[in-house]
Amino acid sequence: MVILAGIFLGALWGYVYAARRNGSGKDKAQYAAVWGVIGAILSAFLAVGIDRMM
């Protein structure tokens, strides 16, 4: 569940970032995809860390 939240928040962050820089629709899609993947990777580390604490 944490990983899905990381994907969603990362994609949202990437879209907003590209929109603020006046990017085209393709720019917004690319930034959303890249930041979604980054969010998934970071949240996977977070999920493993939470799992190891319990």
N, C-alpha and C positions, 0 to 999 in steps of 0.2 A: 504494500500500500504506500509505503514511503517512496518507493521508486516511481510509482505513477504520479505522485504529487511532485516529485523532482522534475519529471518530464514536463508536466503541465506548467509548472512555475518557470522552468527554464525556457520553454517555448514562448510563454507570455512575455518574459523579460526580453528575449531576442526580438520579438515582434515590435514591442514598444521602443526598443533601442533603434531599430531600423526606421520606424515611423518618425521618431524625433529627428533623425538625420535626413528626412525627406527621401527615403528610399522608395524605389518602385515596388510593385507587388512581388516581383521575383526576389528582390532584395529582402523584403519582409519574410518571405517564405524560407529563404536560405538561412537568414539569421535565426528564425524560429526553429528550424531543423537542427542547426548546429548547437544552439544553446539548449535545446531539448536533449540532445545527446550528452552534452556536458552536465546538465542537471541529472540525468539518469546515472551517469558514472559517479558523481559526487554523492547522490542519494544512496547508491549501492554501497559505497564505503560507510555511509552513515548507518545503513541498515545492518551491516556486518558488525559495526562497533556497538550498536544497541544490542544485537543478539549476543555478543560476547560478554556484555556486562551482566546479562541476566542469567 
